[in-house]
Amino acid sequence: MVIAIVTILTLSSVGLFGLLIRGARQRHYRPTMRNFGIGFLIGGVTDFLDTLGIGSFVTSTAIFQASHYLNDERQLPGTLNTMHAIPTAFEAIFFVTAVNVEPLTLMSLVLAAAVGAVLGSEIMVKLNQRRIQLIMAAALIVTALLMAAKLVGWVTLLGVANHATGLRGWPLVIGVVGNFILGLLMAAGVGLYAPCMVMVYFLGLTPIAAFPIMMLSCALLMPSSAVNFIRRDRVDYRGIFGIIVGGSLGVVIAATVVKSLSMTMISWLIVLVSLWTAQSLWRAAIRQKRVIN
């Protein structure tokens, strides 16, 4: 199964890179060392943080807005999906090959997230996205505090021993349903990483098991989105090849760091990522309220 996953991700990345080259030629884009260098730095930072579970879209958007990087804001979604698709495939390949997760658990949760993401765009547009973001922010804060309490020994009844590499029975069902819901929520601006980390932790899996699950979920979803954006000419090519190269290098460095951390350190990393994601969702909801008003 691992060989099949690596093959699929490699072929999709090579194909996507080829489409990018063709798209750049059609738009008569001529790369410069300056644009490549700026892109390299952006990719290195954002995909380093993405590999730690913080996510790349929020950080990339912040950098773009602060530097006025994009000439057309309508190209933001397409540029984000395209620039991070290949580094995310690197993330998935690294963690799938380096971290042991039982195949049934890995593929069940990944496919559940994929199905949820496909349906999300149809379902979430009918719901109040701002309310969803606020609820998820509050839920992440509460669960992060509970995890911290468990880690310092204040609460001993939460969760089970976090050493399992696979789920069985009701925990597996809960994990599948949970990841399906998280896939749905991606359409409401709720990232998969932090809530998936928390869910995996409380289901009793070893904390590092969250990384191949969440990375592979996104790595399988992003290429199809990127291809559509390229075909619709919704990609800013300035510095994008530097972003891909720098991002891939950032992934390798960060993945090595994560792999060398103890399970306790990874658990604390999940707490920090959850709090970071909660404040990002809260701020997004506040910004949306201002736009509405």
N, C-alpha and C positions, 0 to 999 in steps of 0.2 A: 504493500500500500504506500509506503514511504517513497519508493521509486516512482510510482505512478504520480504522486503529488508533486514531487520534484520535477518530473518530466512536464507535467501540465503547466506548472508555474514558469518553468524555463522557456517553453515554447510560447506561452502567452506574452512573456516579457520581451522575447526576441521579436515577435510579431508586432507588438506595440511600439517598440523602438523603431522598427522599419517604417511603420505608419507615421511616426513623428518626423523622421527624416524626409519622407515624401511630402508631408504636410508643410514642413519648413521650406522645401524647395518650391512648392506651388505658391507659397506666399513670398517667395524671393527673399527669405530671411538669410542674412549673412552674419554668422556668429562672430563676435569679437572677444579678445582675451579679457577685456574689462567685464563684459556681460557674463562670460563664463566664470570668471573669478567671483563676482557677486553672487551668481547662482550657486556656485560651489559652497560658499559660506552659508547661504540660506538653507540649502539642502542638508549640509552637515549638521547644523544646529537643530533644525526642525525634525529630521528623521532620527537623530540621536535621542531627542526627547520622546519621539513616537515609540521607539524601541523600549524605552523605560515605562511605557504605558500612559504617558501624558497626552499623547495624540499630536498629530502634525497639522491638522486643519486650523485649529485655534491659533497656534503659534505662527503659522504661515500667514494667516489673515492679518494678525497684529503687525507683523513685519511689513507686509504689503501696504497696509494703511499708513503706517508710520513713515515709510519711505516713498509713498506714492509710486510704487513699483509698476502697477498696472495702468495702462493708458485707458482701458475700458473696463469698468467694474463688472460689466455683464460677463466678462470672461473669467471671473473669479472661480465659480464652481468647476468649470472645465479645466482651468489651469491647475487647481488643487488636486483634482482626481488624476490628471495626467502626470503631473510632476512626482506624485507620491506612489503611483501604482507599482513601478519597478522596484524602488527601495522596499516597499511593503512586501513584495514577493521575496526579496532577500531575507527580510525578517522571518517570514513564514518558513522558508527553506531551512534557515538556521535552527529555529526552535523545533520544527517538526523532526529534524534529524538529531538534535542534541538533547531533547527532553522526551522522556518516555511517558506517553499517554496511551492508554488502551485504545485500539482502533475504533471499537464500537462507540466509546465515549466521544472521541475526537470527531468522528464523522457525523455522529448524530447531532451534536451541538452545532457544528459548523453548518450542516445542511439546514438545520432549524433556523439559524440566523439568516442564511441566504434566502430561504423562502419568505421569512418575515420581512426582509429588506425589499423583496420584489413586490410584496403586497402593501408595504408601508406607504408608498406614494399615493395609492388609491384610498387608503383608510385614514391616514393621518391628516389629510387635507380637510377632512370633515370635523376634526376635533380641534379644541382650543390648544394650540401648540404652546402658548405662553404658560398656561396652567400646567401642562405636562412638564415643562422645563422646571417650573417652581417646585412641583411635587417631587420630581427626580432629584433636584438639588437638596431638598430637605431630607429625602430618604438616604442619599449618599452621606450627608453629614451625620445622621443618626447612626448608620451602619459603621461609618469610619470611627466614630466615638466608641461604639460597642466593641469593634475590633481592637482598638487601642486599650480599652479596659481589660479585654481578655489577655492581650499580650503582656500587660504589666501585672497580671494576676489578680485584678480586682473582681473579675467575673470569671467563674470557672465552669459555668453551665452552658455557655454558648458554644455551638458548633461541636465537632468531634475532632479526633486526632487527625491532623492534616498531613497524612502520609500516603494516602491512596493515589494510585495512578489511573483509576477507572471507577465508574459508577455502575451500580446495579439496582434494579427494582425501582422503588419510588424516587430515590435521589436522581436516578437517570431521567425519569419522567419529568421531574421538577426542573432539571437542567435543560432538557429539550424545550419544554414550555417556556422557561425563563429566557433562553437564548432566542426563541422565536419572537417573544415580546420585545426583546432588545433590538432585534432586527427591524421590527415595526417602528420602534421609537427613533431609529436613525433618521427617518423621514421628518421627525419633529425636532431635529437638531440635537438629539441626545446621543453622544458617542457610545460605542459599544464597549470600549476598553475598561473603564473604571467599574461600571456595574457588573460586567462579566467577571472581573477580578474578584469582586465582593461575593458574587454568587458562588463561584468555584470554591472560594475559601470556606464559606459556611456550609457547603455540601460535603466538605471533608477531604477534597482533593489537595494534593500538595500544592502550595501557592504558585509555584513556577508552572504548573500545568495550565494556568490561565493564558500564558503567553502563546503557545502554539495554537490554542483554541481561538483566541481573539485575532491573532495575526493571520491565520489561515482563512478565517471568516472574511476579513477585509480584503485579503489578497485575491480571493476568488471573485469578489464583487466588483472591485475597482476597474479591472481592465475593460469590461464591457461598457461601463460608464465612460471611461476614457476614450474608447473607440467612437462612441456616439458624439462626444464633444469635438473630437478631431474632425469627424465628417461634417459637423455643423459649423466648423470654423469658429469654435468658442474657446480657443486656446491661445494664450500669449506665449510666443516662442522665445522671447527675449530671456536668455540665460537658462532656459529649461534643461539643456543638456548638461550644463554645469550643476544644476540642482540635482539631476539624476545621479551624476557621478559622486558629488559631495554627499548626497543622501545615502547612497549605497555604502560609502566609507563610514559615515556616521553610524549606520546600522551595525556594521561589523564591530566597531569599537564598543558601542553600547551593549550589544548582545553578549560580548565577552565579559563586560562588567556584570551584567545580570546573571550570567551563568556562574560567575565566581562568588556571588553573594550567598550568605547563609539563608536558610528558610525564614529565620526570624527577621533578617534584614529585608527580605522580599515582602514579608507580611507588613512591615512598617512602610515599605515603598507603596504598597497597595493603599494603606491609610492616607499617605500624603497625596497620592494620585486621586483618590476619592474626594478629598477636600479641595484640591485644585479644580477638579471637574465640576464640583458643586458650585464653587464661586463663579466659574465660567458660565454655567447654565443660568445662574441667578442674574448675572450681568446681562446675558443675552435676553432674558425675559424682561428685564428692566428697560433695555434698549427698544425692545419690541413694543412695550407699553407707550414709550415716548413717541414712537413713530405713529402708533394708532391715535394718540391724543393730538 
